[in-house]
Amino acid sequence: MPSMSGIRVRLLGLVLAVTAIAGCSPGGGERPGETLPPAGDLLKKSATAMSGLKSVGFRIETEGEAPVPLKRAEGRLAASGDAQGSLQMDQLGQRMEMEFVVVGDDVYFKGPTGGYQKQPRQLTTAIYDPAAILDAERGVPKLLATATNAKTAAREDVNGRPAYRVNGTLAQQTLGALVPGITAPITGDMWIDSADNRLLKAKLPVAPGAVVVHFSDFDAPVDIKAPAG
């Protein structure tokens, strides 16, 4: 029968082996001896990468009780500004859900019932303008380029893609164009793809909740047309 000291040695060896395996497995966090890239370089490269996109898929959602009227938006966007998707907003105390199509100077909205209603684009941008996402002067590229107090916090995976998590303060003016209702600068996290520098995700704390933005389907073909009828 093994002695107690022998059992302890074996257990210690098992713990060390498991720890070593865990340390070699893929996942988030800074690896021992790894030097993370400077946040300023990552943000600059990401701003350039996002401004060069031809199209992107986006999803904006809220966590908790984030005090912003836009609760959810999801769709596809072309660099031209044409877009198609759905959104959920609080307006005048009521939750509204609708589908939208943006083509040229026109916007088509469709509620839970009935067909699409056509409106001039300039009359609807105050409610929500998805075209702002890729706009170099008021969208994600500018948001990344003007972030301050930035620091590369960790190396993490986002939906299976290796990324760098950068923490920084983002300007209210640009944030407000992307997420209506944000009225102050926000210090949040941005996950930048380590291979192609594209922004994969951003999390913006808005007490007592947060707004989370996801990007995907970069440069995938899009064919957005005005609804029939």
Residue frames relative to the residue before (quaternion, step in Angstrom):
aa qw qx qy qz dx dy dz
M 1.0000 0.0000 0.0000 0.0000 0.00 0.00 0.00
P 0.4742 -0.6909 0.4556 0.3004 3.62 -0.76 1.00
S 0.4849 -0.6517 0.5014 0.2981 3.54 -1.14 0.71
M 0.6515 -0.5107 0.3828 0.4101 3.57 -1.29 0.37
S 0.6419 0.5228 -0.3378 0.4479 3.59 1.00 -0.78
G 0.6419 0.5233 -0.3263 0.4557 3.58 1.04 -0.73
I 0.6319 0.5293 -0.3262 0.4628 3.57 1.05 -0.81
R 0.6463 0.5245 -0.3237 0.4500 3.57 0.97 -0.89
V 0.6438 0.5243 -0.3258 0.4522 3.60 0.96 -0.85
R 0.6648 0.5011 -0.3066 0.4615 3.58 0.96 -0.87
L 0.6461 0.5141 -0.3202 0.4645 3.58 0.98 -0.82
L 0.6396 0.5201 -0.3254 0.4631 3.56 0.99 -0.84
G 0.6487 0.5176 -0.3169 0.4592 3.56 0.99 -0.83
L 0.6387 0.5268 -0.3198 0.4607 3.58 1.04 -0.80
V 0.6482 0.5182 -0.3133 0.4616 3.58 0.95 -0.90
L 0.6654 0.5006 -0.3042 0.4627 3.59 0.92 -0.90
A 0.6469 0.5213 -0.3239 0.4525 3.58 1.00 -0.79
V 0.6557 0.5044 -0.3067 0.4707 3.58 0.95 -0.91
T 0.6439 0.5245 -0.3186 0.4569 3.57 0.97 -0.85
A 0.6553 0.5134 -0.3140 0.4565 3.58 0.96 -0.83
I 0.6443 0.5147 -0.3187 0.4674 3.57 0.99 -0.85
A 0.6579 0.5106 -0.3105 0.4583 3.58 0.91 -0.91
G 0.6620 0.5140 -0.3133 0.4466 3.57 0.99 -0.79
C 0.7024 0.4504 -0.2713 0.4797 3.61 1.14 -0.53
S 0.5708 0.6113 -0.3861 0.3892 3.60 1.20 -0.28
P 0.5632 -0.6095 0.4245 0.3622 3.61 -1.13 0.60
G 0.3264 0.7338 -0.5554 0.2159 3.55 -1.17 0.58
G 0.7008 -0.4824 0.3303 0.4086 3.52 -1.30 -0.16
G 0.6198 0.5739 -0.4132 0.3402 3.48 -1.39 -0.05
E 0.5480 -0.6021 0.4714 0.3391 3.51 -1.27 0.37
R 0.3712 -0.7358 0.5244 0.2138 3.56 -0.80 1.03
P 0.6138 -0.5611 0.3892 0.3960 3.61 -1.07 0.64
G 0.8274 0.2023 -0.1684 0.4962 3.55 -0.86 0.99
E 0.5587 0.6128 -0.3948 0.3955 3.58 1.25 -0.14
T 0.2254 -0.7452 0.6127 0.1357 3.54 -1.04 0.84
L 0.3167 -0.7666 0.5297 0.1770 3.57 -0.59 1.11
P 0.5542 -0.6205 0.4324 0.3476 3.61 -1.02 0.73
P 0.5846 -0.5756 0.4279 0.3793 3.61 -1.11 0.55
A 0.5542 -0.6407 0.4228 0.3218 3.55 -0.96 0.89
G 0.6341 0.5548 -0.3390 0.4184 3.58 0.96 -0.82
D 0.6572 0.5009 -0.3074 0.4719 3.58 0.99 -0.82
L 0.6498 0.5217 -0.3161 0.4535 3.58 0.95 -0.88
L 0.6794 0.4931 -0.2946 0.4566 3.58 0.88 -0.92
K 0.6452 0.5189 -0.3233 0.4582 3.58 0.97 -0.82
K 0.6756 0.4838 -0.2918 0.4736 3.58 0.91 -0.91
S 0.6526 0.5136 -0.3158 0.4589 3.57 1.02 -0.78
A 0.6190 0.5350 -0.3414 0.4627 3.59 1.02 -0.76
T 0.6575 0.4987 -0.3049 0.4755 3.58 0.98 -0.82
A 0.6617 0.5135 -0.3065 0.4522 3.58 0.93 -0.90
M 0.6913 0.4742 -0.2866 0.4638 3.58 0.90 -0.87
S 0.6568 0.5102 -0.3237 0.4512 3.60 1.02 -0.68
G 0.6895 0.4823 -0.2840 0.4598 3.59 1.20 -0.41
L 0.4510 0.7094 -0.4447 0.3092 3.59 1.25 0.04
K 0.3646 -0.7045 0.5662 0.2240 3.54 -1.20 0.64
S 0.7834 -0.0735 0.0545 0.6147 3.57 1.20 -0.54
V 0.0296 -0.7898 0.6125 0.0134 3.55 -1.27 0.36
G 0.3248 -0.6895 0.6030 0.2357 3.52 -1.25 0.50
F 0.0756 -0.8175 0.5708 0.0137 3.59 -0.95 0.82
R 0.0247 -0.7589 0.6500 0.0300 3.52 -1.28 0.54
I 0.0578 -0.7801 0.6229 -0.0074 3.55 -0.76 1.10
E 0.0926 0.7988 -0.5869 0.0947 3.58 -0.79 0.98
T 0.3608 -0.7247 0.5456 0.2165 3.53 -1.23 0.45
E 0.2161 -0.7322 0.6305 0.1401 3.51 -1.29 0.57
G 0.8108 0.1944 -0.1591 0.5287 3.56 -1.02 0.76
E 0.6839 -0.4555 0.3711 0.4326 3.55 -1.09 -0.79
A 0.0435 0.8218 -0.5641 0.0673 3.58 0.78 0.98
P 0.3361 -0.7911 0.4801 0.1754 3.63 -0.60 1.13
V 0.4277 0.6461 -0.5173 0.3633 3.57 0.54 1.21
P 0.5382 -0.6556 0.4129 0.3318 3.62 -0.97 0.73
L 0.6612 0.4752 -0.3137 0.4885 3.60 1.06 -0.65
K 0.1538 -0.8245 0.5420 0.0522 3.57 -0.47 1.19
R 0.7897 -0.0821 0.0689 0.6040 3.56 1.11 -0.63
A 0.0848 0.7569 -0.6468 0.0383 3.54 -1.14 0.69
E 0.0519 0.7972 -0.5961 0.0804 3.54 -0.93 0.88
G 0.3582 0.7429 -0.5158 0.2319 3.56 -0.93 0.79
R 0.4720 -0.6221 0.5303 0.3300 3.50 -1.35 -0.43
L 0.1339 -0.8001 0.5845 0.0131 3.52 -1.09 0.81
A 0.2465 -0.7415 0.6067 0.1460 3.55 -1.04 0.87
A 0.6248 -0.5592 0.3879 0.3827 3.56 -1.17 0.55
S 0.5857 0.5904 -0.3606 0.4223 3.59 1.18 -0.48
G 0.5633 -0.5886 0.3890 0.4299 3.57 1.24 -0.46
D 0.5093 0.6169 -0.4336 0.4148 3.58 1.24 -0.17
A 0.0306 0.8108 -0.5794 0.0776 3.57 -0.97 0.87
Q 0.0567 -0.7762 0.6269 0.0361 3.53 -1.29 0.40
G 0.3526 0.7372 -0.5238 0.2406 3.55 -0.94 0.86
S 0.4543 -0.6446 0.5301 0.3117 3.52 -1.23 -0.60
L 0.0575 -0.7979 0.5988 0.0371 3.54 -1.21 0.45
Q 0.1966 -0.7388 0.6355 0.1083 3.49 -1.36 0.44
M 0.0527 0.8141 -0.5702 0.0966 3.55 -0.68 1.14
D 0.3520 -0.6738 0.5989 0.2518 3.51 -1.33 0.41
Q 0.0680 0.7867 -0.6068 0.0905 3.56 -0.73 1.12
L 0.8469 -0.0479 -0.0084 0.5295 3.56 -0.78 1.10
G 0.7352 -0.4492 0.2300 0.4526 3.55 0.94 0.91
Q 0.6850 0.4448 -0.2894 0.4991 3.58 1.24 0.09
R 0.4035 -0.6917 0.5469 0.2439 3.56 -1.12 0.73
M 0.0931 -0.8033 0.5882 0.0120 3.56 -0.68 1.13
E 0.0866 -0.7688 0.6319 0.0474 3.53 -1.05 0.85
M 0.1273 0.8038 -0.5694 0.1165 3.56 -0.85 0.92
E 0.3702 -0.6610 0.5993 0.2585 3.48 -1.38 0.32
F 0.0956 -0.8066 0.5812 0.0489 3.57 -1.10 0.58
V 0.0744 -0.7408 0.6649 0.0604 3.50 -1.31 0.55
V 0.1075 -0.7814 0.6136 0.0366 3.56 -0.81 1.03
V 0.0937 0.7799 -0.6090 0.1103 3.56 -0.68 1.16
G 0.8359 -0.0496 0.0052 0.5465 3.57 -0.52 1.14
D 0.8015 -0.2506 0.2155 0.4984 3.56 -0.81 -1.04
D 0.6580 0.5061 -0.2996 0.4702 3.58 1.27 0.14
V 0.1519 -0.7517 0.6355 0.0897 3.53 -1.24 0.65
Y 0.1560 -0.7744 0.6093 0.0687 3.56 -0.97 0.92
F 0.0946 -0.7919 0.6031 0.0146 3.55 -0.79 1.13
K 0.0398 -0.7825 0.6213 0.0102 3.56 -1.11 0.75
G 0.2850 -0.7708 0.5518 0.1416 3.55 -0.74 1.11
P 0.7650 -0.3521 0.2543 0.4756 3.59 -1.28 -0.19
T 0.7764 0.1742 -0.1082 0.5959 3.59 1.15 -0.58
G 0.7370 0.4040 -0.2965 0.4536 3.55 -1.21 0.45
G 0.5735 -0.6049 0.4406 0.3332 3.51 -1.35 0.00
Y 0.7172 -0.4176 0.3333 0.4474 3.53 -1.31 -0.25
Q 0.1885 -0.7472 0.6275 0.1118 3.52 -1.17 0.73
K 0.3155 -0.7738 0.5283 0.1504 3.54 -0.84 1.03
Q 0.0051 0.7878 -0.6149 0.0369 3.55 -0.96 0.95
P 0.5414 -0.5776 0.4753 0.3840 3.59 -1.15 0.48
R 0.5850 -0.6289 0.3892 0.3328 3.54 -0.93 0.89
Q 0.6701 0.5296 -0.3168 0.4125 3.59 0.89 -0.87
L 0.6469 0.5190 -0.3273 0.4528 3.61 1.18 -0.41
T 0.7366 0.4299 -0.2256 0.4709 3.60 1.17 -0.42
T 0.5176 0.6712 -0.4214 0.3224 3.60 1.16 -0.33
A 0.5921 0.5671 -0.3752 0.4326 3.60 1.16 -0.47
I 0.6352 0.5073 -0.3284 0.4810 3.60 1.18 -0.52
Y 0.7152 -0.3151 0.2207 0.5836 3.55 0.80 -1.05
D 0.0638 -0.8008 0.5955 -0.0045 3.55 -0.91 0.96
P 0.2461 -0.8069 0.5170 0.1451 3.62 -0.08 1.23
A 0.5593 0.6221 -0.3891 0.3857 3.59 1.15 -0.51
A 0.5560 0.6241 -0.3891 0.3874 3.59 1.18 -0.44
I 0.5354 0.6734 -0.4028 0.3126 3.59 1.11 -0.59
L 0.7999 0.2731 -0.1367 0.5166 3.60 0.80 -0.97
D 0.4234 0.7139 -0.4625 0.3116 3.58 1.26 0.01
A 0.4601 -0.7231 0.4448 0.2598 3.58 -0.71 1.08
E 0.7360 0.4360 -0.2312 0.4634 3.60 1.10 -0.64
R 0.8218 0.1778 -0.0838 0.5348 3.61 1.13 -0.42
G 0.6621 0.5285 -0.2990 0.4392 3.57 1.22 0.18
V 0.8402 -0.2035 0.1521 0.4791 3.52 -1.26 -0.54
P 0.6352 0.5274 -0.3681 0.4276 3.66 0.84 -0.75
K 0.6847 0.4597 -0.2920 0.4843 3.59 0.92 -0.85
L 0.6043 0.5675 -0.3545 0.4326 3.58 1.03 -0.77
L 0.6854 0.4738 -0.2766 0.4788 3.57 0.94 -0.90
A 0.6922 0.5068 -0.2828 0.4291 3.56 0.90 -0.94
T 0.7569 0.3825 -0.2000 0.4907 3.59 1.11 -0.61
A 0.3739 0.7269 -0.4965 0.2919 3.61 1.22 0.20
T 0.1743 -0.7910 0.5819 0.0728 3.57 -1.04 0.82
N 0.8119 0.2490 -0.2004 0.4885 3.56 -1.34 0.31
A 0.2892 0.8063 -0.4709 0.2108 3.55 1.11 0.72
K 0.0066 -0.7795 0.6257 -0.0281 3.53 -1.17 0.76
T 0.3831 -0.6880 0.5639 0.2488 3.56 -0.99 0.83
A 0.2257 -0.8428 0.4812 0.0854 3.56 -0.35 1.28
A 0.8051 -0.1377 0.1552 0.5557 3.59 0.91 -0.86
R 0.3774 -0.6454 0.6002 0.2841 3.48 -1.42 0.12
E 0.0845 0.8117 -0.5645 0.1240 3.59 -0.57 1.16
D 0.4439 -0.6661 0.5264 0.2866 3.56 -1.31 0.27
V 0.0979 -0.7546 0.6462 0.0581 3.55 -1.13 0.76
N 0.8208 -0.1506 0.0444 0.5492 3.56 -0.40 1.26
G 0.7557 -0.4158 0.1999 0.4649 3.54 0.93 0.96
R 0.6425 0.5013 -0.3296 0.4767 3.60 1.24 -0.02
P 0.4405 -0.6874 0.5039 0.2819 3.61 -0.80 0.94
A 0.0487 0.8054 -0.5841 0.0882 3.56 -0.89 0.96
Y 0.3689 -0.6722 0.5881 0.2572 3.51 -1.35 0.32
R 0.2639 -0.7443 0.5917 0.1623 3.55 -0.92 0.93
V 0.0860 -0.7950 0.6004 -0.0095 3.52 -0.67 1.21
N 0.1952 -0.7650 0.6053 0.1017 3.55 -0.89 0.97
G 0.2128 0.7854 -0.5575 0.1643 3.57 -0.86 0.92
T 0.5002 -0.6350 0.5032 0.3056 3.53 -1.34 0.28
L 0.1865 -0.8087 0.5563 0.0416 3.54 -0.78 1.14
A 0.5307 -0.6783 0.4221 0.2829 3.55 -0.97 0.96
Q 0.5412 -0.6483 0.4389 0.3069 3.56 -0.99 0.89
Q 0.6438 0.5565 -0.3445 0.3964 3.59 0.86 -0.90
T 0.7035 0.4338 -0.2653 0.4966 3.57 0.92 -0.85
L 0.6228 0.5382 -0.3419 0.4534 3.60 0.99 -0.76
G 0.6564 0.5368 -0.3116 0.4289 3.57 0.96 -0.87
A 0.6320 0.5189 -0.3367 0.4668 3.58 1.14 -0.56
L 0.6930 0.4654 -0.2671 0.4815 3.57 1.11 -0.68
V 0.7853 0.0923 -0.0145 0.6121 3.55 1.01 -0.90
P 0.2923 -0.7809 0.5222 0.1788 3.63 -0.11 1.21
G 0.7175 0.4326 -0.3228 0.4403 3.55 -1.00 0.85
I 0.5782 0.5444 -0.3919 0.4645 3.59 1.21 -0.22
T 0.1082 -0.8538 0.5091 -0.0143 3.56 -0.53 1.22
A 0.7591 0.2672 -0.1722 0.5681 3.61 1.23 0.15
P 0.6127 -0.5192 0.4171 0.4256 3.60 -1.19 0.34
I 0.1653 -0.7885 0.5885 0.0682 3.56 -1.11 0.68
T 0.2674 -0.7189 0.6172 0.1753 3.54 -1.06 0.81
G 0.1198 0.8182 -0.5437 0.1434 3.54 -0.42 1.24
D 0.5158 -0.6271 0.4956 0.3083 3.53 -1.38 -0.11
M 0.0974 -0.7711 0.6281 0.0379 3.53 -1.12 0.79
W 0.2089 -0.7721 0.5904 0.1075 3.57 -0.91 0.95
I 0.0989 -0.8176 0.5671 -0.0124 3.56 -0.50 1.27
D 0.4939 -0.6750 0.4663 0.2880 3.57 -0.76 1.09
S 0.4066 -0.7465 0.4746 0.2286 3.57 -0.71 1.06
A 0.6679 0.5053 -0.3073 0.4518 3.61 1.20 -0.37
D 0.8416 0.1443 -0.0443 0.5186 3.60 0.75 -1.00
N 0.4873 -0.7227 0.3840 0.3047 3.60 1.33 0.20
R 0.4543 0.6798 -0.4694 0.3334 3.61 1.15 0.22
L 0.4865 -0.6497 0.4995 0.3029 3.54 -1.15 0.66
L 0.2216 -0.8016 0.5470 0.0951 3.56 -0.67 1.13
K 0.8101 -0.0451 0.1099 0.5741 3.56 0.98 -0.84
A 0.0255 -0.7613 0.6463 0.0460 3.54 -1.25 0.52
K 0.1148 -0.7773 0.6157 0.0594 3.56 -1.05 0.80
L 0.1020 -0.8176 0.5663 -0.0204 3.53 -0.64 1.24
P 0.2892 -0.7653 0.5460 0.1808 3.62 -0.38 1.13
V 0.0579 0.7523 -0.6524 0.0704 3.55 -0.85 1.05
A 0.3030 -0.8096 0.4703 0.1774 3.57 0.07 1.31
P 0.6043 -0.2208 -0.7644 -0.0416 1.49 -1.92 1.68
G 0.6658 0.4554 -0.3235 0.4947 3.59 0.93 0.82
A 0.3616 -0.7071 0.5506 0.2570 3.55 -1.13 -0.67
V 0.2886 -0.6939 0.6253 0.2105 3.51 -1.36 0.37
V 0.1038 -0.7963 0.5954 0.0249 3.57 -0.83 1.02
V 0.1217 -0.7945 0.5945 0.0218 3.56 -0.83 1.07
H 0.0958 -0.7914 0.6033 0.0235 3.57 -0.88 1.01
F 0.1056 -0.7735 0.6209 0.0716 3.57 -1.12 0.72
S 0.0638 0.7919 -0.5997 0.0961 3.57 -1.04 0.84
D 0.7931 0.3370 -0.2172 0.4586 3.57 -1.36 -0.11
F 0.0952 0.8350 -0.5318 0.1045 3.54 0.91 0.98
D 0.8633 0.0341 -0.0767 0.4976 3.56 -0.93 1.05
A 0.3376 0.7197 -0.5307 0.2941 3.60 1.11 0.53
P 0.5844 -0.5911 0.4082 0.3775 3.63 -1.04 0.65
V 0.0537 -0.7820 0.6206 0.0223 3.57 -1.03 0.82
D 0.0540 -0.7720 0.6330 0.0181 3.54 -1.13 0.71
I 0.0409 0.8269 -0.5528 0.0946 3.55 0.12 1.33
K 0.0059 0.8074 -0.5866 0.0625 3.54 -0.68 1.14
A 0.5962 -0.5507 0.4396 0.3848 3.55 -1.23 0.46
P 0.5403 -0.6280 0.4435 0.3420 3.61 -0.98 0.78
A 0.5144 -0.6381 0.4759 0.3190 3.55 -1.07 0.71
G 0.8072 0.2722 -0.2021 0.4832 3.55 -1.07 0.73
